[in-house]
Amino acid sequence: MPVDDLVPKGDEVAGTWYAHTSEGDAIVVAWQRPGPDPFRTDRGIAVWLHNGDPGSPWQPVNGVAFGAKRRPVLGLTAVIGDVSGDASDDALVFAETGGSGGCGTYFAIDIARGAQVFDRNVCDTRIVPSTDPVGLVVTEAVFAHGDPHCCPSAMRTSVLTYAGGSTWTTSSETVSPA
């Protein structure tokens, strides 16, 4: 399937990631609308699933759009891996909004179900898939009163595991000096 066919007509592919799920193969495609200002352009993510039957079409199972006027983002990236614990690939997407703290929104899509299972707006935070236990590793800056933005006093690392719906539980947490 040509990935250009998986984004809205007239838009450009900005990133492509491939996944394997219990329901079939998947393609996660980031798109952006061409325009004169790269900081003010519409962007989005589309998730497509194919059940493996040669005669069946690719089906859209999830999509998120970020309009430049209402929800501007500077870029979209994704990491593929099992974060929901169903032994099937999920997409962990970061929608970067900028700022000195690397701000943005992380969201996870359970591709096999076509459902968004995690959503968090962050600054000074990094979220990646965890393999043991399966879930998410959240590393975030901890600022004490008076800390300058460059220099947090500590870093908190939490491992979250999926409990169903939109519920995540903390399976471990450590705080270490920065």
C-alpha atoms as a printed R data frame, in Angstrom:
    type eleno elety resid chain resno      x       y      z
1   ATOM     1    CA   MET     A     1  0.000   0.000  0.000
2   ATOM     2    CA   PRO     A     2  1.547   3.353 -0.984
3   ATOM     3    CA   VAL     A     3  1.660   5.457  2.198
4   ATOM     4    CA   ASP     A     4  0.730   8.587  0.226
5   ATOM     5    CA   ASP     A     5 -2.706   6.976 -0.205
6   ATOM     6    CA   LEU     A     6 -3.120   6.787  3.608
7   ATOM     7    CA   VAL     A     7 -3.135  10.527  4.326
8   ATOM     8    CA   PRO     A     8 -5.721  13.189  3.466
9   ATOM     9    CA   LYS     A     9 -5.643  14.233 -0.183
10  ATOM    10    CA   GLY     A    10 -3.184  17.085 -0.763
11  ATOM    11    CA   ASP     A    11 -1.234  16.450  2.457
12  ATOM    12    CA   GLU     A    12  2.330  15.140  2.757
13  ATOM    13    CA   VAL     A    13  3.617  12.098  4.619
14  ATOM    14    CA   ALA     A    14  5.806  13.283  7.521
15  ATOM    15    CA   GLY     A    15  6.591   9.889  9.093
16  ATOM    16    CA   THR     A    16  5.741   6.211  8.759
17  ATOM    17    CA   TRP     A    17  5.915   3.366 11.315
18  ATOM    18    CA   TYR     A    18  4.978  -0.288 10.859
19  ATOM    19    CA   ALA     A    19  3.402  -2.555 13.483
20  ATOM    20    CA   HIS     A    20  2.248  -6.151 13.936
21  ATOM    21    CA   THR     A    21 -0.884  -6.729 15.993
22  ATOM    22    CA   SER     A    22 -3.119  -9.621 16.914
23  ATOM    23    CA   GLU     A    23 -5.599  -8.238 14.358
24  ATOM    24    CA   GLY     A    24 -3.094  -7.916 11.488
25  ATOM    25    CA   ASP     A    25 -0.380  -5.638 10.158
26  ATOM    26    CA   ALA     A    26 -0.633  -1.898 10.680
27  ATOM    27    CA   ILE     A    27  0.801   1.329  9.334
28  ATOM    28    CA   VAL     A    28  0.957   4.506 11.424
29  ATOM    29    CA   VAL     A    29  1.355   7.590  9.238
30  ATOM    30    CA   ALA     A    30  2.062  11.180 10.301
31  ATOM    31    CA   TRP     A    31  0.911  13.800  7.814
32  ATOM    32    CA   GLN     A    32  1.175  17.537  7.395
33  ATOM    33    CA   ARG     A    33 -0.453  20.109  5.176
34  ATOM    34    CA   PRO     A    34  2.006  21.924  2.883
35  ATOM    35    CA   GLY     A    35  2.276  25.646  3.538
36  ATOM    36    CA   PRO     A    36  4.580  28.641  3.837
37  ATOM    37    CA   ASP     A    37  4.965  28.515  7.639
38  ATOM    38    CA   PRO     A    38  6.226  25.190  9.081
39  ATOM    39    CA   PHE     A    39  5.320  26.383 12.574
40  ATOM    40    CA   ARG     A    40  1.666  26.950 11.663
41  ATOM    41    CA   THR     A    41  0.542  23.940  9.663
42  ATOM    42    CA   ASP     A    42 -2.134  21.302 10.148
43  ATOM    43    CA   ARG     A    43 -0.731  17.898 11.138
44  ATOM    44    CA   GLY     A    44 -2.119  14.537 12.135
45  ATOM    45    CA   ILE     A    45 -1.682  10.817 12.683
46  ATOM    46    CA   ALA     A    46 -3.623   8.114 10.862
47  ATOM    47    CA   VAL     A    47 -3.550   4.448 11.923
48  ATOM    48    CA   TRP     A    48 -4.403   1.802  9.324
49  ATOM    49    CA   LEU     A    49 -4.904  -1.936  9.882
50  ATOM    50    CA   HIS     A    50 -4.964  -4.870  7.449
51  ATOM    51    CA   ASN     A    51 -6.362  -8.188  8.657
52  ATOM    52    CA   GLY     A    52 -4.133 -10.291  6.380
53  ATOM    53    CA   ASP     A    53 -6.813 -11.443  3.943
54  ATOM    54    CA   PRO     A    54 -5.375 -10.662  0.468
55  ATOM    55    CA   GLY     A    55 -8.761  -9.468 -0.801
56  ATOM    56    CA   SER     A    56 -9.565  -7.154  2.083
57  ATOM    57    CA   PRO     A    57 -8.762  -3.432  2.105
58  ATOM    58    CA   TRP     A    58 -6.698  -1.500  4.640
59  ATOM    59    CA   GLN     A    59 -9.034  -0.029  7.269
60  ATOM    60    CA   PRO     A    60 -8.532   3.208  9.232
61  ATOM    61    CA   VAL     A    61 -8.764   2.399 12.958
62  ATOM    62    CA   ASN     A    62 -7.714   5.682 14.592
63  ATOM    63    CA   GLY     A    63 -6.710   9.193 13.692
64  ATOM    64    CA   VAL     A    64 -5.867  12.421 15.475
65  ATOM    65    CA   ALA     A    65 -5.695  15.822 13.763
66  ATOM    66    CA   PHE     A    66 -3.960  18.918 15.084
67  ATOM    67    CA   GLY     A    67 -5.247  22.069 13.416
68  ATOM    68    CA   ALA     A    68 -2.739  24.915 13.249
69  ATOM    69    CA   LYS     A    69 -5.275  27.405 14.635
70  ATOM    70    CA   ARG     A    70 -6.765  25.307 17.464
71  ATOM    71    CA   ARG     A    71 -4.089  22.750 18.449
72  ATOM    72    CA   PRO     A    72 -0.789  23.646 16.775
73  ATOM    73    CA   VAL     A    73  2.061  21.143 16.957
74  ATOM    74    CA   LEU     A    74  5.580  21.395 15.544
75  ATOM    75    CA   GLY     A    75  5.977  17.727 14.713
76  ATOM    76    CA   LEU     A    76  4.761  14.203 15.350
77  ATOM    77    CA   THR     A    77  6.895  11.169 16.153
78  ATOM    78    CA   ALA     A    78  5.969   7.633 17.145
79  ATOM    79    CA   VAL     A    79  7.507   4.582 18.772
80  ATOM    80    CA   ILE     A    80  6.005   1.154 18.114
81  ATOM    81    CA   GLY     A    81  5.924  -1.460 20.887
82  ATOM    82    CA   ASP     A    82  3.572  -3.238 23.251
83  ATOM    83    CA   VAL     A    83  2.619  -0.791 26.008
84  ATOM    84    CA   SER     A    84 -0.859  -2.143 26.806
85  ATOM    85    CA   GLY     A    85  0.268  -5.661 27.712
86  ATOM    86    CA   ASP     A    86 -1.734  -7.531 25.059
87  ATOM    87    CA   ALA     A    87  1.382  -8.923 23.275
88  ATOM    88    CA   SER     A    88  0.471  -6.748 20.284
89  ATOM    89    CA   ASP     A    89  2.171  -3.592 18.980
90  ATOM    90    CA   ASP     A    90  0.821  -0.214 20.071
91  ATOM    91    CA   ALA     A    91  1.823   3.287 18.913
92  ATOM    92    CA   LEU     A    92  3.222   5.757 21.447
93  ATOM    93    CA   VAL     A    93  2.968   9.149 19.734
94  ATOM    94    CA   PHE     A    94  4.523  12.463 20.774
95  ATOM    95    CA   ALA     A    95  2.940  15.667 19.471
96  ATOM    96    CA   GLU     A    96  5.586  18.325 20.098
97  ATOM    97    CA   THR     A    97  4.338  21.813 20.951
98  ATOM    98    CA   GLY     A    98  7.776  23.300 21.654
99  ATOM    99    CA   GLY     A    99  9.165  25.474 24.403
100 ATOM   100    CA   SER     A   100 12.385  25.154 26.335
101 ATOM   101    CA   GLY     A   101 10.963  22.210 28.287
102 ATOM   102    CA   GLY     A   102 10.309  20.109 25.191
103 ATOM   103    CA   CYS     A   103  6.575  20.358 25.783
104 ATOM   104    CA   GLY     A   104  3.929  18.316 24.042
105 ATOM   105    CA   THR     A   105  1.373  15.566 24.358
106 ATOM   106    CA   TYR     A   106  2.100  11.854 24.519
107 ATOM   107    CA   PHE     A   107 -0.702   9.503 23.567
108 ATOM   108    CA   ALA     A   108 -0.787   5.742 23.122
109 ATOM   109    CA   ILE     A   109 -3.004   3.941 20.645
110 ATOM   110    CA   ASP     A   110 -3.864   0.269 21.114
111 ATOM   111    CA   ILE     A   111 -3.758  -0.459 17.387
112 ATOM   112    CA   ALA     A   112 -5.505  -3.859 17.555
113 ATOM   113    CA   ARG     A   113 -8.539  -2.236 19.223
114 ATOM   114    CA   GLY     A   114 -8.199   1.137 17.483
115 ATOM   115    CA   ALA     A   115 -8.457   2.854 20.872
116 ATOM   116    CA   GLN     A   116 -6.463   5.623 22.491
117 ATOM   117    CA   VAL     A   117 -5.454   4.311 25.929
118 ATOM   118    CA   PHE     A   118 -3.085   7.024 27.226
119 ATOM   119    CA   ASP     A   119 -2.924  10.807 26.940
120 ATOM   120    CA   ARG     A   120 -0.669  13.177 28.888
121 ATOM   121    CA   ASN     A   121  0.396  16.795 28.318
122 ATOM   122    CA   VAL     A   122  3.982  17.263 29.515
123 ATOM   123    CA   CYS     A   123  7.004  19.519 29.757
124 ATOM   124    CA   ASP     A   124 10.457  18.419 30.920
125 ATOM   125    CA   THR     A   125  9.320  14.797 30.566
126 ATOM   126    CA   ARG     A   126 10.186  11.814 28.396
127 ATOM   127    CA   ILE     A   127  7.941   8.756 27.985
128 ATOM   128    CA   VAL     A   128  9.107   5.518 26.347
129 ATOM   129    CA   PRO     A   129  7.791   1.936 26.207
130 ATOM   130    CA   SER     A   130  8.763  -0.391 29.058
131 ATOM   131    CA   THR     A   131  9.358  -4.079 28.402
132 ATOM   132    CA   ASP     A   132  9.641  -5.363 31.990
133 ATOM   133    CA   PRO     A   133  6.972  -4.852 33.073
134 ATOM   134    CA   VAL     A   134  5.176  -4.017 29.850
135 ATOM   135    CA   GLY     A   135  3.941  -0.444 30.009
136 ATOM   136    CA   LEU     A   136  5.445   3.033 29.964
137 ATOM   137    CA   VAL     A   137  8.543   4.566 31.573
138 ATOM   138    CA   VAL     A   138  7.914   8.197 32.509
139 ATOM   139    CA   THR     A   139 11.008  10.257 33.360
140 ATOM   140    CA   GLU     A   140 10.240  13.782 34.520
141 ATOM   141    CA   ALA     A   141 12.108  16.705 36.036
142 ATOM   142    CA   VAL     A   142 11.369  17.550 39.670
143 ATOM   143    CA   PHE     A   143 11.885  21.207 40.475
144 ATOM   144    CA   ALA     A   144 12.396  22.411 44.038
145 ATOM   145    CA   HIS     A   145 11.429  25.966 45.001
146 ATOM   146    CA   GLY     A   146 13.979  28.291 43.409
147 ATOM   147    CA   ASP     A   147 15.382  25.831 40.858
148 ATOM   148    CA   PRO     A   148 16.094  27.516 37.506
149 ATOM   149    CA   HIS     A   149 14.447  25.888 34.519
150 ATOM   150    CA   CYS     A   150 17.781  24.526 33.319
151 ATOM   151    CA   CYS     A   151 18.508  22.656 36.487
152 ATOM   152    CA   PRO     A   152 15.896  20.524 38.241
153 ATOM   153    CA   SER     A   153 16.822  19.196 41.673
154 ATOM   154    CA   ALA     A   154 15.859  15.626 40.813
155 ATOM   155    CA   MET     A   155 14.454  13.267 38.202
156 ATOM   156    CA   ARG     A   156 11.471  11.017 38.904
157 ATOM   157    CA   THR     A   157 11.196   7.764 36.966
158 ATOM   158    CA   SER     A   158  7.875   5.937 37.120
159 ATOM   159    CA   VAL     A   159  6.868   2.708 35.416
160 ATOM   160    CA   LEU     A   160  3.178   2.628 34.517
161 ATOM   161    CA   THR     A   161  1.239  -0.501 33.609
162 ATOM   162    CA   TYR     A   162 -2.060  -0.552 31.769
163 ATOM   163    CA   ALA     A   163 -5.080  -1.539 33.852
164 ATOM   164    CA   GLY     A   164 -7.750  -1.159 31.151
165 ATOM   165    CA   GLY     A   165 -9.866   1.672 29.769
166 ATOM   166    CA   SER     A   166 -7.862   4.826 30.407
167 ATOM   167    CA   THR     A   167 -6.472   3.587 33.750
168 ATOM   168    CA   TRP     A   168 -2.750   3.151 34.395
169 ATOM   169    CA   THR     A   169 -1.151   2.098 37.677
170 ATOM   170    CA   THR     A   170  2.310   2.938 38.966
171 ATOM   171    CA   SER     A   171  4.270  -0.282 39.390
172 ATOM   172    CA   SER     A   172  7.485   1.430 40.530
173 ATOM   173    CA   GLU     A   173  8.831   4.901 41.140
174 ATOM   174    CA   THR     A   174 12.301   6.229 41.929
175 ATOM   175    CA   VAL     A   175 13.598   9.743 42.495
176 ATOM   176    CA   SER     A   176 17.278  10.463 41.981
177 ATOM   177    CA   PRO     A   177 19.308  13.680 42.181
178 ATOM   178    CA   ALA     A   178 19.723  15.364 38.819
